[in-house]
Amino acid sequence: VNDSSGLTDSANVVVTVHDVNEPPICEHAQSTYVITVNATLKSGQIIGKLSCYDTDFERIFRDFQFIFKNNTSYDVTDLFLVNDQGEISLKQDMPTTAGTYDFTIYAEDSGGLSTKNDISVIVNRNFPPVCQSPLFAVALSEKTPNRACSVIPTDCVDPLGGTLHYIATGNNGTQVFEIEDKDNGSLIVCNRINLDGRYGKWLLDVIVNNTYAVTTIILAVNVDDVNDPPRFTIGIHNFSISEKASTNTLAGRLSAVDPDSEKNGIFNYTLGKKINFISGYKVLDKGGLSDETTVRIDVADANDPPVCDKNIIQIYINLTTPIGTTLAEIACIDWDVEDRFKEIDYSFIDIGNIFGIQPDGTIYVQRSIPRTRDDYSFRVTVRDKWMKQNNITAGQVSIDVFVNVERNTPPVCSETSVTGDFRETDPVETCIGKEVVCTDPTGGAISLSSPTGDGVSFMKIKERAVTQFSSIPFNLCVKSSIKDQIGQFQVFVRAYTDLGSTSVIFTFSIFDVNEPPVFVNAPNQLSIAENVATGTSLYKVIVNDPDIDSSFNDFNITATLQGDAKDTNIQFIVNTFYKVNALNSTSKDEYRYRVVATDNGGLSTESSITFNVTDSQ
């Protein structure tokens, strides 16, 4: 520094430039780093390298490392490694599944700044097997055993040296053959079904697979025809011809089959030995093989109509004959041998559908017998099924059936004799306890007659309302008081319809109910003079028992002095009070007694008797 006088001075100036951290610089930071690899790579092989550097001066900012970051796929860190030099390698053999792996590797310095590198690894899997010829053939016999397998030589190879697998995918050969995968690289074909009769060419579309790709070939299996003998479709031919057939009438045709091709097929038929209507026939093929059959010709008889043992049937039933009851069995027989002629058909017209007939000729009740008719008649037509199908009436049998109906059908009652007991104290409308139900089995209306008998004056027949007019429930009930009507009685009633009647008897007893005795002249209060003579009867207690039953109407009377029980001047004997000792009105002017009458049934009645003693002076 200089002043105006020319004096100077000097000083040192030090300028320090500080390093500011900057992120690493990477060659692939601006675009995706695409790496193409083969699917055959093994663990440890390097597939690519990231090129990055850091311009910082200070080491703390200049040093950086490569790391996987923000990758969501678990496969990435399992499959790939990156070292400090940016080399990307495999942690394991390349899998055989995915075709592309996309992930991110960051170059991150020690100051925490980083640069993103997007990586895309494309896996090349196109290594198909190589086959020099697209068509391979094998010849088999139709007699090859079932499930037999053959190894077919091929010129297919795996360019990667792996194992080939063969899979059948289509064409007509898959119906008969299948490819068996033994995991040894061989093409093995097996017949899945018997080859007998399946001669000819069968094609299979086959894919050759080596895990990475496939190649398609065609396998042609030629099945050679081995001559087989012809066979008649059945061992014995049975033909039938009517006994009325004319000359040259066709009896039947023979049928034979040969599983072979035309060169070994059927040549001709020849007639062998003949006995009556049984002949032997032979079929011969072009290869000299043959088969034989027996032909039997049956001469059929002409149809004959059925024959029956009677042409009139009489049947007796009543209105309650149950549905399903067998009424008659028509006995007919058909002498024909053939089923179409000998099966008999029974039919008739029943306007009311009341009766039915089974296939075997059994006549039965089909629905309830109406109550309005006494008889029915109908005609049964008997013929065989062949006659019916062909509407042939000549020779058919007619059987007249007459049905008589017994209409005298009285009502059916649940009880016809009912017994029971009543007590004389039972109120009006008390019933015997067992209801009777009478029903008309034919479904008609039913009614009750007026009751009779020695009990009708105080008893009645009580009906219960129902919705079915063919049924009537009823009971015997008290009509008026039965007090003191002790004894046994009967009431008769008749249930009737227009077809009959049924009587019901009610037999019942009315029992006496024990009642307590009744005082006639008590309570009472009497005056007696103190000088009345000893032994005088002072008062007789009168008691009545309303019961009729002797076990109830006998009774006993007791009298108990109230107060001084030791005083015996007046005593009660049987039913009478007596003076037995001297009376003194001054010392005691009143004797009050509690009187109780008790019958044999244990019921009692209580009252009181009071004697007032007067001074005689």
NORUR-V983655 format. One record per residue. N is the residue number from 1. OMEGA is omega in radians with two decimals (NA if undefined). D_LAST is the distance of its C-alpha to the last C-alpha in Angstrom with 1 decimal. Layout:
[[N;OMEGA;D_LAST] [N;OMEGA;D_LAST]]
//
This chain:
[[1;-3.13;184.6] [2;3.01;187.5] [3;-3.07;187.5] [4;-3.13;190.0] [5;3.13;192.0] [6;3.08;192.5] [7;-3.09;190.1] [8;2.99;188.1] [9;-3.12;185.2] [10;3.10;183.7] [11;3.11;180.3] [12;3.09;179.2] [13;3.12;176.7] [14;3.10;174.6] [15;3.12;172.9] [16;3.09;170.2] [17;-3.12;169.3] [18;3.10;165.8] [19;3.08;165.2] [20;-3.06;162.4] [21;3.04;160.6] [22;-3.10;161.5] [23;3.08;160.1] [24;3.10;162.2] [25;-3.08;164.6] [26;-3.11;164.3] [27;-3.05;166.7] [28;-3.11;163.8] [29;-3.04;161.6] [30;-3.12;162.4] [31;-3.12;162.2] [32;3.10;160.5] [33;-3.09;162.2] [34;3.13;162.5] [35;3.09;163.1] [36;-3.10;163.9] [37;3.07;163.3] [38;-3.13;163.4] [39;-3.09;160.2] [40;-3.11;161.9] [41;-3.10;161.9] [42;-3.14;160.5] [43;3.08;158.6] [44;-3.12;160.7] [45;3.13;163.2] [46;-3.10;164.0] [47;-3.13;163.7] [48;-3.13;164.6] [49;3.07;165.2] [50;3.14;164.0] [51;-3.11;166.8] [52;3.03;165.4] [53;-3.09;166.7] [54;-3.06;165.6] [55;-3.10;167.9] [56;-3.14;166.0] [57;-3.08;167.9] [58;-3.06;165.2] [59;-3.12;164.0] [60;3.09;160.4] [61;-3.02;160.9] [62;-3.12;163.7] [63;3.10;162.0] [64;3.11;159.8] [65;3.13;158.1] [66;-3.12;157.2] [67;2.97;153.5] [68;-3.07;151.4] [69;3.08;149.0] [70;3.07;146.4] [71;-3.08;147.0] [72;-3.10;143.9] [73;3.12;145.3] [74;-3.09;144.4] [75;-3.02;147.5] [76;-3.09;150.0] [77;3.06;149.3] [78;-2.99;148.9] [79;-3.00;152.3] [80;3.03;154.6] [81;3.00;155.8] [82;-3.14;157.9] [83;-3.08;159.8] [84;3.12;161.1] [85;3.11;164.4] [86;-3.13;162.6] [87;-3.14;163.2] [88;-3.11;160.6] [89;-3.14;160.1] [90;3.04;157.8] [91;-3.14;155.0] [92;3.10;154.6] [93;-3.12;156.4] [94;3.14;156.3] [95;-3.10;153.3] [96;-3.02;153.8] [97;-3.00;151.3] [98;3.12;151.8] [99;-3.10;155.1] [100;3.06;155.0] [101;3.11;153.5] [102;-3.14;153.3] [103;-3.06;152.4] [104;3.03;153.4] [105;3.13;155.0] [106;2.94;155.2] [107;-3.00;158.0] [108;-3.14;156.1] [109;-3.06;157.8] [110;3.11;156.4] [111;3.06;155.6] [112;3.09;153.2] [113;-3.07;155.3] [114;3.09;155.9] [115;-3.06;157.7] [116;3.07;156.2] [117;3.10;158.1] [118;-3.08;156.8] [119;3.02;157.7] [120;3.13;157.7] [121;3.14;158.5] [122;-3.07;159.5] [123;3.09;159.4] [124;-3.10;162.1] [125;-3.05;160.7] [126;3.08;163.3] [127;-3.07;164.7] [128;3.03;164.3] [129;-3.12;165.5] [130;3.09;169.1] [131;-3.09;169.8] [132;-3.12;173.4] [133;3.11;172.4] [134;-3.05;169.5] [135;3.08;169.3] [136;-3.06;168.7] [137;3.07;168.6] [138;3.13;167.4] [139;3.11;167.8] [140;3.06;165.0] [141;3.09;164.6] [142;3.12;161.8] [143;3.09;161.0] [144;-3.10;160.2] [145;3.11;156.9] [146;3.13;153.8] [147;3.06;153.1] [148;-3.09;156.7] [149;3.12;158.1] [150;3.07;161.7] [151;-3.09;163.3] [152;3.11;165.5] [153;3.07;168.5] [154;3.08;168.8] [155;-3.13;171.1] [156;3.12;168.3] [157;3.06;168.2] [158;-3.13;166.2] [159;3.13;168.5] [160;3.10;166.2] [161;-3.12;166.3] [162;-3.13;162.6] [163;3.11;160.9] [164;3.08;160.9] [165;-3.11;157.9] [166;-3.10;158.2] [167;3.08;155.5] [168;-3.07;155.7] [169;-3.11;154.7] [170;-3.12;155.4] [171;-2.98;157.7] [172;-3.12;157.3] [173;-3.13;157.7] [174;3.08;154.3] [175;-3.00;152.8] [176;-3.02;154.5] [177;3.04;155.4] [178;3.11;154.0] [179;-3.13;155.6] [180;-3.11;154.3] [181;-3.13;154.4] [182;-3.14;155.1] [183;3.13;155.7] [184;3.08;159.2] [185;-3.10;161.3] [186;3.02;162.0] [187;-3.08;161.6] [188;3.12;159.6] [189;-3.12;158.8] [190;3.04;156.3] [191;-3.07;155.5] [192;3.11;151.7] [193;3.13;151.7] [194;-3.09;153.8] [195;-3.08;157.3] [196;-3.14;157.9] [197;-3.13;159.1] [198;3.13;159.2] [199;-3.12;163.0] [200;-3.09;164.8] [201;3.10;165.0] [202;-3.09;161.8] [203;3.05;162.0] [204;2.97;159.9] [205;-3.03;159.9] [206;3.00;159.7] [207;3.10;159.4] [208;-2.97;160.9] [209;3.05;158.8] [210;3.14;159.8] [211;-3.06;156.8] [212;-3.10;158.9] [213;-3.10;160.1] [214;3.00;160.5] [215;-3.09;163.4] [216;3.04;163.0] [217;3.09;164.8] [218;3.08;164.6] [219;3.11;164.2] [220;3.11;165.5] [221;3.13;164.2] [222;3.13;166.3] [223;-3.09;164.5] [224;3.11;167.0] [225;3.02;166.3] [226;-3.03;166.3] [227;3.06;166.7] [228;3.12;163.5] [229;3.03;163.4] [230;-3.13;162.1] [231;2.94;158.6] [232;-3.08;157.3] [233;3.07;154.0] [234;-3.08;152.2] [235;3.13;153.2] [236;3.11;152.8] [237;3.10;153.3] [238;3.10;151.3] [239;-3.14;152.5] [240;3.12;151.1] [241;-3.11;153.1] [242;3.09;152.0] [243;3.14;153.4] [244;-3.12;154.7] [245;-3.13;156.7] [246;3.13;160.4] [247;3.13;163.4] [248;3.05;163.9] [249;-3.14;160.2] [250;3.13;159.3] [251;-3.14;156.9] [252;3.14;156.3] [253;3.03;158.0] [254;3.13;158.5] [255;3.09;157.8] [256;3.14;159.1] [257;3.08;159.2] [258;-3.09;161.6] [259;-3.05;160.6] [260;3.06;164.2] [261;-3.04;166.5] [262;-3.07;169.1] [263;3.13;171.7] [264;-3.01;169.3] [265;-3.08;167.4] [266;-3.14;167.0] [267;3.14;170.2] [268;3.08;169.2] [269;3.10;167.0] [270;3.13;168.2] [271;3.13;166.8] [272;-3.08;166.3] [273;-3.10;165.2] [274;3.08;163.5] [275;-3.09;161.2] [276;-3.11;159.7] [277;3.13;157.7] [278;-3.09;157.7] [279;3.05;160.6] [280;3.14;161.6] [281;-3.14;162.9] [282;3.03;164.5] [283;-3.04;164.9] [284;3.08;167.8] [285;-3.05;168.5] [286;3.12;171.8] [287;3.09;171.5] [288;3.11;171.3] [289;-3.05;167.6] [290;3.05;165.4] [291;-3.13;162.0] [292;3.09;161.0] [293;3.09;158.2] [294;3.11;157.0] [295;3.11;156.6] [296;-3.13;154.4] [297;3.10;154.4] [298;3.07;151.4] [299;-3.06;151.9] [300;3.10;148.7] [301;3.07;147.4] [302;-3.09;146.8] [303;3.06;143.2] [304;3.12;141.2] [305;3.10;138.0] [306;3.08;134.7] [307;-3.10;133.7] [308;-3.06;130.1] [309;3.13;128.5] [310;3.12;126.8] [311;3.05;127.0] [312;3.11;123.5] [313;3.09;120.1] [314;-3.08;116.7] [315;3.10;113.6] [316;3.12;109.9] [317;2.99;107.2] [318;-3.04;103.8] [319;-3.09;102.5] [320;3.09;101.0] [321;-3.02;104.1] [322;3.03;104.3] [323;-3.13;107.1] [324;-3.13;109.8] [325;3.07;109.3] [326;-3.11;112.6] [327;-3.14;113.2] [328;3.08;116.7] [329;-3.13;119.7] [330;-3.10;123.1] [331;3.09;125.6] [332;-3.14;129.1] [333;3.08;132.0] [334;-3.03;135.3] [335;3.13;138.2] [336;-3.12;140.1] [337;-3.08;140.8] [338;-3.10;141.0] [339;-3.08;137.8] [340;3.13;138.7] [341;-2.97;139.0] [342;3.13;136.3] [343;-3.02;133.3] [344;3.09;131.3] [345;3.09;129.7] [346;3.13;126.7] [347;3.05;125.8] [348;3.12;123.9] [349;3.08;122.5] [350;-3.01;118.7] [351;-3.09;117.9] [352;-3.09;114.3] [353;-3.12;115.0] [354;-3.09;112.3] [355;3.11;114.5] [356;3.12;117.0] [357;-3.13;119.7] [358;3.10;120.6] [359;-3.13;124.2] [360;3.10;124.0] [361;3.13;123.0] [362;3.08;119.2] [363;-3.06;117.3] [364;3.10;113.9] [365;-3.07;111.0] [366;3.07;111.8] [367;-3.07;108.9] [368;-3.13;105.6] [369;3.09;106.1] [370;-3.07;105.5] [371;-3.01;102.7] [372;-3.06;104.8] [373;-3.14;107.6] [374;-3.07;107.9] [375;3.10;111.4] [376;3.05;114.3] [377;3.08;117.9] [378;-3.08;120.7] [379;3.10;124.1] [380;3.09;125.0] [381;-3.11;128.6] [382;3.07;130.1] [383;3.11;133.4] [384;-3.06;134.7] [385;-3.14;134.8] [386;3.10;138.5] [387;-3.14;138.2] [388;-3.11;135.5] [389;-3.11;137.4] [390;3.06;140.5] [391;3.13;138.6] [392;-3.13;139.8] [393;-3.13;137.9] [394;3.10;140.2] [395;3.14;138.7] [396;-3.08;135.2] [397;3.09;132.3] [398;3.14;129.5] [399;3.11;126.2] [400;-3.11;123.6] [401;3.11;120.0] [402;-3.10;117.1] [403;3.06;113.5] [404;-3.09;110.5] [405;3.02;107.1] [406;-3.02;103.9] [407;3.12;101.6] [408;-3.05;98.4] [409;-3.12;96.6] [410;3.08;92.8] [411;3.08;90.8] [412;-3.10;90.1] [413;3.13;86.4] [414;3.07;85.2] [415;3.02;82.5] [416;3.09;82.3] [417;-3.08;79.0] [418;3.08;76.2] [419;3.14;72.8] [420;-3.10;69.8] [421;3.00;66.0] [422;2.97;63.4] [423;-3.06;59.8] [424;3.14;57.4] [425;3.14;56.6] [426;-3.11;60.3] [427;3.06;60.9] [428;-3.12;63.4] [429;3.00;67.1] [430;-3.07;66.4] [431;-3.02;69.6] [432;3.01;70.3] [433;3.12;72.3] [434;-3.09;75.7] [435;3.07;78.0] [436;3.09;80.7] [437;3.09;84.1] [438;-3.05;86.4] [439;3.02;90.0] [440;-3.10;92.9] [441;3.13;95.7] [442;3.10;98.3] [443;3.14;97.0] [444;3.13;95.8] [445;-3.10;92.6] [446;-3.11;89.5] [447;3.10;86.3] [448;3.06;83.0] [449;3.05;81.8] [450;-3.10;78.3] [451;3.06;75.9] [452;3.11;74.5] [453;-3.05;72.1] [454;3.14;68.4] [455;-3.03;67.5] [456;-3.11;69.1] [457;-3.14;66.0] [458;3.08;64.5] [459;-3.13;67.6] [460;3.01;70.9] [461;-3.09;74.4] [462;3.14;75.0] [463;3.03;78.6] [464;-3.09;79.9] [465;3.08;82.6] [466;-3.12;86.0] [467;-3.12;89.5] [468;-3.08;91.3] [469;3.14;91.0] [470;-3.13;92.1] [471;-3.14;88.9] [472;3.05;85.3] [473;-3.12;82.3] [474;-3.09;78.9] [475;3.06;75.5] [476;-3.06;72.4] [477;-3.14;69.5] [478;3.14;65.9] [479;3.12;66.1] [480;-3.03;62.4] [481;3.09;59.1] [482;3.11;59.1] [483;3.11;55.4] [484;3.07;54.4] [485;-3.03;58.1] [486;3.11;58.1] [487;3.13;61.2] [488;-3.04;65.0] [489;3.06;67.2] [490;3.02;70.9] [491;-3.13;72.8] [492;3.07;76.5] [493;-3.07;79.0] [494;3.02;82.8] [495;-3.03;85.2] [496;2.99;88.4] [497;3.10;91.8] [498;-3.11;94.7] [499;-3.13;96.0] [500;-3.12;92.9] [501;3.11;89.2] [502;-3.12;86.9] [503;3.09;83.3] [504;-3.12;80.6] [505;3.01;77.3] [506;3.07;74.1] [507;-3.04;71.7] [508;3.09;68.3] [509;3.04;64.8] [510;-3.06;61.5] [511;3.07;59.0] [512;3.08;55.2] [513;-3.07;53.8] [514;3.09;50.5] [515;-3.09;47.5] [516;3.09;44.0] [517;-3.12;41.1] [518;3.07;39.0] [519;3.14;35.2] [520;-3.04;34.3] [521;3.06;30.6] [522;0.06;30.1] [523;-3.13;29.2] [524;3.11;25.7] [525;-3.02;22.2] [526;3.05;19.2] [527;3.11;15.4] [528;3.13;13.5] [529;-3.06;9.9] [530;-3.13;9.3] [531;3.11;9.1] [532;-3.01;12.4] [533;3.09;15.1] [534;-3.11;17.6] [535;-3.13;20.8] [536;3.04;19.6] [537;-3.08;22.0] [538;-3.08;20.2] [539;3.10;23.4] [540;3.14;27.1] [541;-3.12;29.5] [542;-3.13;32.7] [543;3.04;35.9] [544;3.03;39.5] [545;-3.07;42.9] [546;-3.07;45.7] [547;3.08;48.5] [548;-3.12;50.7] [549;-3.09;52.2] [550;3.13;50.3] [551;-3.14;50.9] [552;-2.94;48.7] [553;3.02;46.0] [554;-3.03;44.2] [555;-3.12;41.3] [556;-3.11;38.5] [557;3.05;35.0] [558;3.11;33.3] [559;-3.10;29.9] [560;3.12;29.5] [561;3.13;26.3] [562;3.14;26.9] [563;-3.09;26.2] [564;-3.07;25.2] [565;-3.10;27.2] [566;-3.12;26.3] [567;-3.08;22.7] [568;-3.14;22.9] [569;3.07;19.3] [570;3.14;20.6] [571;-3.13;24.3] [572;-3.11;26.9] [573;-3.11;29.3] [574;-3.14;32.4] [575;-3.03;30.9] [576;3.05;27.2] [577;3.13;24.0] [578;2.99;22.0] [579;-3.11;18.8] [580;3.11;20.4] [581;-3.10;18.1] [582;3.12;14.4] [583;3.12;12.7] [584;-3.07;10.8] [585;-3.11;10.3] [586;-3.12;10.9] [587;3.12;14.2] [588;-3.06;15.2] [589;-3.14;14.0] [590;3.02;17.4] [591;-3.10;19.8] [592;-3.07;23.3] [593;2.97;26.1] [594;-3.05;29.8] [595;-3.13;31.2] [596;3.05;35.0] [597;-3.08;37.2] [598;-3.14;40.7] [599;-3.08;43.6] [600;3.13;46.6] [601;3.09;48.7] [602;3.10;46.6] [603;-3.08;45.1] [604;3.09;41.4] [605;-3.07;38.8] [606;3.07;35.7] [607;-3.11;32.4] [608;3.06;28.7] [609;-3.11;25.3] [610;3.06;22.0] [611;3.04;18.5] [612;-3.08;15.6] [613;-3.10;12.3] [614;-3.12;9.2] [615;-3.10;5.7] [616;3.14;3.9] [617;NA;0.0]]
//
